């Protein structure tokens, strides 16, 4: 059997993980009172954003305990199963390295690692593709090779309401955050070479949606052969214009919508939303 493993930065909550047949290892969020939350386990994203908005000090996020990976790898090896581990970009977290270290600790040789070079919604799309490939009968080596190819055509574009969260979390240079923080300016971010990068800016929310749609086309457009995934922090209303755009302009009805979780939401901040998609140049032999 092939087991698919990912981390909670993919924002795949327990119910969906069970439906997909994947295992999600939670990252941690430490609040200003030193309370440690397991991402996606101990608190819903909606509850968390209520706390985040009132925090004087930004909560910190951290990679999972190596023991969680060790236990999973040991169990898989005992069952004779292969593992495909799909993790957030190593440029943004030590989770990928932590998983590889855990595999070395238990002398596991049944694991294939995929650095998504992405995070959040786009990481989730890569996991969903892995599930499809597994369920279609591909072997572990084939799945890993296809994912490595597909991730070159994987994109995330997000609108950030307030860049202070990315700046405080160290995921964005202070100078960039200040430049994007002008009155009424909504910055767009993307992931480039595994790191958070500015993708543009717009004035007000209406302009932000227009800028997001233009950036999607600049990045190669949405591949109709693969479902896109929209994410919101506070309300599904944040992604309603994206749904309308895809339906009316691209005739795509199968947009997936998910809430952005605690770890990613800590850095993106309340009010953020975005879209992950594979571009039109992606061709897979499925």
Secondary structure as a PSIPRED ss2 file (coil, helix, strand):
# PSIPRED VFORMAT (PSIPRED V4.0)

   1 X C   1.000  0.000  0.000
   2 X E   0.000  0.000  1.000
   3 X E   0.000  0.000  1.000
   4 X E   0.000  0.000  1.000
   5 X E   0.000  0.000  1.000
   6 X E   0.000  0.000  1.000
   7 X E   0.000  0.000  1.000
   8 X H   0.000  1.000  0.000
   9 X H   0.000  1.000  0.000
  10 X H   0.000  1.000  0.000
  11 X C   1.000  0.000  0.000
  12 X C   1.000  0.000  0.000
  13 X C   1.000  0.000  0.000
  14 X H   0.000  1.000  0.000
  15 X H   0.000  1.000  0.000
  16 X H   0.000  1.000  0.000
  17 X H   0.000  1.000  0.000
  18 X H   0.000  1.000  0.000
  19 X H   0.000  1.000  0.000
  20 X H   0.000  1.000  0.000
  21 X C   1.000  0.000  0.000
  22 X E   0.000  0.000  1.000
  23 X E   0.000  0.000  1.000
  24 X E   0.000  0.000  1.000
  25 X E   0.000  0.000  1.000
  26 X C   1.000  0.000  0.000
  27 X C   1.000  0.000  0.000
  28 X E   0.000  0.000  1.000
  29 X E   0.000  0.000  1.000
  30 X E   0.000  0.000  1.000
  31 X C   1.000  0.000  0.000
  32 X C   1.000  0.000  0.000
  33 X C   1.000  0.000  0.000
  34 X C   1.000  0.000  0.000
  35 X C   1.000  0.000  0.000
  36 X E   0.000  0.000  1.000
  37 X E   0.000  0.000  1.000
  38 X E   0.000  0.000  1.000
  39 X C   1.000  0.000  0.000
  40 X C   1.000  0.000  0.000
  41 X C   1.000  0.000  0.000
  42 X C   1.000  0.000  0.000
  43 X C   1.000  0.000  0.000
  44 X C   1.000  0.000  0.000
  45 X H   0.000  1.000  0.000
  46 X H   0.000  1.000  0.000
  47 X H   0.000  1.000  0.000
  48 X H   0.000  1.000  0.000
  49 X H   0.000  1.000  0.000
  50 X H   0.000  1.000  0.000
  51 X H   0.000  1.000  0.000
  52 X H   0.000  1.000  0.000
  53 X H   0.000  1.000  0.000
  54 X C   1.000  0.000  0.000
  55 X C   1.000  0.000  0.000
  56 X C   1.000  0.000  0.000
  57 X C   1.000  0.000  0.000
  58 X C   1.000  0.000  0.000
  59 X C   1.000  0.000  0.000
  60 X E   0.000  0.000  1.000
  61 X E   0.000  0.000  1.000
  62 X E   0.000  0.000  1.000
  63 X C   1.000  0.000  0.000
  64 X C   1.000  0.000  0.000
  65 X C   1.000  0.000  0.000
  66 X H   0.000  1.000  0.000
  67 X H   0.000  1.000  0.000
  68 X H   0.000  1.000  0.000
  69 X H   0.000  1.000  0.000
  70 X H   0.000  1.000  0.000
  71 X H   0.000  1.000  0.000
  72 X H   0.000  1.000  0.000
  73 X H   0.000  1.000  0.000
  74 X H   0.000  1.000  0.000
  75 X H   0.000  1.000  0.000
  76 X H   0.000  1.000  0.000
  77 X H   0.000  1.000  0.000
  78 X H   0.000  1.000  0.000
  79 X H   0.000  1.000  0.000
  80 X C   1.000  0.000  0.000
  81 X C   1.000  0.000  0.000
  82 X E   0.000  0.000  1.000
  83 X E   0.000  0.000  1.000
  84 X E   0.000  0.000  1.000
  85 X E   0.000  0.000  1.000
  86 X E   0.000  0.000  1.000
  87 X E   0.000  0.000  1.000
  88 X C   1.000  0.000  0.000
  89 X C   1.000  0.000  0.000
  90 X C   1.000  0.000  0.000
  91 X C   1.000  0.000  0.000
  92 X C   1.000  0.000  0.000
  93 X C   1.000  0.000  0.000
  94 X C   1.000  0.000  0.000
  95 X H   0.000  1.000  0.000
  96 X H   0.000  1.000  0.000
  97 X H   0.000  1.000  0.000
  98 X H   0.000  1.000  0.000
  99 X H   0.000  1.000  0.000
 100 X H   0.000  1.000  0.000
 101 X H   0.000  1.000  0.000
 102 X H   0.000  1.000  0.000
 103 X H   0.000  1.000  0.000
 104 X H   0.000  1.000  0.000
 105 X H   0.000  1.000  0.000
 106 X C   1.000  0.000  0.000
 107 X C   1.000  0.000  0.000
 108 X C   1.000  0.000  0.000
 109 X C   1.000  0.000  0.000
 110 X C   1.000  0.000  0.000
 111 X E   0.000  0.000  1.000
 112 X E   0.000  0.000  1.000
 113 X E   0.000  0.000  1.000
 114 X E   0.000  0.000  1.000
 115 X E   0.000  0.000  1.000
 116 X C   1.000  0.000  0.000
 117 X C   1.000  0.000  0.000
 118 X C   1.000  0.000  0.000
 119 X C   1.000  0.000  0.000
 120 X H   0.000  1.000  0.000
 121 X H   0.000  1.000  0.000
 122 X H   0.000  1.000  0.000
 123 X H   0.000  1.000  0.000
 124 X H   0.000  1.000  0.000
 125 X H   0.000  1.000  0.000
 126 X H   0.000  1.000  0.000
 127 X H   0.000  1.000  0.000
 128 X H   0.000  1.000  0.000
 129 X H   0.000  1.000  0.000
 130 X H   0.000  1.000  0.000
 131 X H   0.000  1.000  0.000
 132 X H   0.000  1.000  0.000
 133 X H   0.000  1.000  0.000
 134 X H   0.000  1.000  0.000
 135 X H   0.000  1.000  0.000
 136 X C   1.000  0.000  0.000
 137 X C   1.000  0.000  0.000
 138 X C   1.000  0.000  0.000
 139 X C   1.000  0.000  0.000
 140 X H   0.000  1.000  0.000
 141 X H   0.000  1.000  0.000
 142 X H   0.000  1.000  0.000
 143 X H   0.000  1.000  0.000
 144 X H   0.000  1.000  0.000
 145 X H   0.000  1.000  0.000
 146 X H   0.000  1.000  0.000
 147 X H   0.000  1.000  0.000
 148 X H   0.000  1.000  0.000
 149 X H   0.000  1.000  0.000
 150 X H   0.000  1.000  0.000
 151 X H   0.000  1.000  0.000
 152 X H   0.000  1.000  0.000
 153 X H   0.000  1.000  0.000
 154 X E   0.000  0.000  1.000
 155 X E   0.000  0.000  1.000
 156 X E   0.000  0.000  1.000
 157 X E   0.000  0.000  1.000
 158 X E   0.000  0.000  1.000
 159 X E   0.000  0.000  1.000
 160 X E   0.000  0.000  1.000
 161 X C   1.000  0.000  0.000
 162 X C   1.000  0.000  0.000
 163 X C   1.000  0.000  0.000
 164 X H   0.000  1.000  0.000
 165 X H   0.000  1.000  0.000
 166 X H   0.000  1.000  0.000
 167 X H   0.000  1.000  0.000
 168 X H   0.000  1.000  0.000
 169 X C   1.000  0.000  0.000
 170 X C   1.000  0.000  0.000
 171 X C   1.000  0.000  0.000
 172 X C   1.000  0.000  0.000
 173 X C   1.000  0.000  0.000
 174 X H   0.000  1.000  0.000
 175 X H   0.000  1.000  0.000
 176 X H   0.000  1.000  0.000
 177 X H   0.000  1.000  0.000
 178 X H   0.000  1.000  0.000
 179 X H   0.000  1.000  0.000
 180 X H   0.000  1.000  0.000
 181 X C   1.000  0.000  0.000
 182 X C   1.000  0.000  0.000
 183 X C   1.000  0.000  0.000
 184 X C   1.000  0.000  0.000
 185 X E   0.000  0.000  1.000
 186 X E   0.000  0.000  1.000
 187 X E   0.000  0.000  1.000
 188 X E   0.000  0.000  1.000
 189 X E   0.000  0.000  1.000
 190 X E   0.000  0.000  1.000
 191 X E   0.000  0.000  1.000
 192 X E   0.000  0.000  1.000
 193 X C   1.000  0.000  0.000
 194 X C   1.000  0.000  0.000
 195 X E   0.000  0.000  1.000
 196 X E   0.000  0.000  1.000
 197 X E   0.000  0.000  1.000
 198 X E   0.000  0.000  1.000
 199 X E   0.000  0.000  1.000
 200 X E   0.000  0.000  1.000
 201 X E   0.000  0.000  1.000
 202 X E   0.000  0.000  1.000
 203 X E   0.000  0.000  1.000
 204 X H   0.000  1.000  0.000
 205 X H   0.000  1.000  0.000
 206 X H   0.000  1.000  0.000
 207 X H   0.000  1.000  0.000
 208 X H   0.000  1.000  0.000
 209 X H   0.000  1.000  0.000
 210 X H   0.000  1.000  0.000
 211 X H   0.000  1.000  0.000
 212 X H   0.000  1.000  0.000
 213 X H   0.000  1.000  0.000
 214 X H   0.000  1.000  0.000
 215 X H   0.000  1.000  0.000
 216 X H   0.000  1.000  0.000
 217 X H   0.000  1.000  0.000
 218 X H   0.000  1.000  0.000
 219 X C   1.000  0.000  0.000
 220 X C   1.000  0.000  0.000
 221 X C   1.000  0.000  0.000
 222 X E   0.000  0.000  1.000
 223 X C   1.000  0.000  0.000
 224 X C   1.000  0.000  0.000
 225 X C   1.000  0.000  0.000
 226 X C   1.000  0.000  0.000
 227 X C   1.000  0.000  0.000
 228 X C   1.000  0.000  0.000
 229 X E   0.000  0.000  1.000
 230 X E   0.000  0.000  1.000
 231 X E   0.000  0.000  1.000
 232 X E   0.000  0.000  1.000
 233 X C   1.000  0.000  0.000
 234 X C   1.000  0.000  0.000
 235 X C   1.000  0.000  0.000
 236 X C   1.000  0.000  0.000
 237 X H   0.000  1.000  0.000
 238 X H   0.000  1.000  0.000
 239 X H   0.000  1.000  0.000
 240 X H   0.000  1.000  0.000
 241 X H   0.000  1.000  0.000
 242 X H   0.000  1.000  0.000
 243 X H   0.000  1.000  0.000
 244 X H   0.000  1.000  0.000
 245 X H   0.000  1.000  0.000
 246 X H   0.000  1.000  0.000
 247 X H   0.000  1.000  0.000
 248 X H   0.000  1.000  0.000
 249 X H   0.000  1.000  0.000
 250 X H   0.000  1.000  0.000
 251 X C   1.000  0.000  0.000
 252 X C   1.000  0.000  0.000
 253 X C   1.000  0.000  0.000
 254 X C   1.000  0.000  0.000
 255 X C   1.000  0.000  0.000
 256 X E   0.000  0.000  1.000
 257 X E   0.000  0.000  1.000
 258 X E   0.000  0.000  1.000
 259 X E   0.000  0.000  1.000
 260 X C   1.000  0.000  0.000
 261 X C   1.000  0.000  0.000
 262 X H   0.000  1.000  0.000
 263 X H   0.000  1.000  0.000
 264 X H   0.000  1.000  0.000
 265 X H   0.000  1.000  0.000
 266 X H   0.000  1.000  0.000
 267 X H   0.000  1.000  0.000
 268 X H   0.000  1.000  0.000
 269 X C   1.000  0.000  0.000
 270 X C   1.000  0.000  0.000
 271 X C   1.000  0.000  0.000
 272 X C   1.000  0.000  0.000
 273 X E   0.000  0.000  1.000
 274 X E   0.000  0.000  1.000
 275 X E   0.000  0.000  1.000
 276 X E   0.000  0.000  1.000
 277 X E   0.000  0.000  1.000
 278 X E   0.000  0.000  1.000
 279 X E   0.000  0.000  1.000
 280 X C   1.000  0.000  0.000
 281 X C   1.000  0.000  0.000
 282 X C   1.000  0.000  0.000
 283 X C   1.000  0.000  0.000
 284 X C   1.000  0.000  0.000
 285 X C   1.000  0.000  0.000
 286 X C   1.000  0.000  0.000
